[in-house]
Amino acid sequence: MIYPYMILVDGPEIVDSHIIKENGAQCVEVRFERPTEDGFDIARCSLPTYIWIKQEG
């Protein structure tokens, strides 16, 4: 499940996931999405490890 967090003044939206349990630890995935003419630029980060999962655009 993804939850909207905030929309910044210049357009990017920040959303976060529910708590995910991986390898005995809890994490949350944070997504940054910016609308473009062809869709979205995105970046995904896992917290609390700060590992970047995906970046496009």
C-alpha positions as CSV (number, residue, x, y, z in Angstrom):
1,M,0.0,0.0,0.0
2,I,1.3,3.4,-0.9
3,Y,0.3,6.6,1.1
4,P,0.6,10.1,-0.2
5,Y,2.8,12.3,2.0
6,M,3.1,15.7,0.3
7,I,3.1,17.5,-3.0
8,L,5.9,20.2,-3.3
9,V,5.1,23.6,-4.8
10,D,7.0,22.9,-8.0
11,G,5.2,19.6,-8.7
12,P,7.1,16.6,-7.2
13,E,5.1,14.3,-5.0
14,I,6.4,12.3,-2.1
15,V,4.7,9.0,-1.2
16,D,5.6,6.2,1.3
17,S,4.8,2.6,1.8
18,H,3.4,0.6,4.7
19,I,6.0,-1.0,7.0
20,I,7.8,-3.8,5.1
21,K,9.5,-6.6,7.0
22,E,12.6,-7.9,5.2
23,N,15.2,-10.3,6.6
24,G,13.9,-9.7,10.2
25,A,14.1,-5.9,9.9
26,Q,11.4,-3.3,9.3
27,C,11.7,-0.7,6.5
28,V,9.6,1.8,4.6
29,E,10.0,2.7,0.9
30,V,9.8,6.4,0.1
31,R,9.1,7.4,-3.5
32,F,9.7,10.8,-5.2
33,E,7.7,11.3,-8.4
34,R,7.9,14.3,-10.7
35,P,5.4,14.6,-13.6
36,T,7.0,15.0,-17.1
37,E,5.6,15.2,-20.6
38,D,6.2,11.5,-21.1
39,G,5.1,10.2,-17.6
40,F,7.1,10.6,-14.4
41,D,10.7,10.9,-13.2
42,I,11.0,8.7,-10.1
43,A,13.4,7.9,-7.3
44,R,12.9,5.2,-4.6
45,C,14.7,4.9,-1.3
46,S,14.5,2.4,1.5
47,L,14.5,3.8,5.0
48,P,16.2,3.5,7.5
49,T,19.1,2.1,5.4
50,Y,19.0,4.9,2.9
51,I,19.5,2.5,0.0
52,W,18.4,3.9,-3.4
53,I,16.3,1.2,-5.0
54,K,15.5,2.8,-8.4
55,Q,16.1,6.1,-10.2
56,E,14.6,7.1,-13.6
57,G,14.7,10.5,-15.2
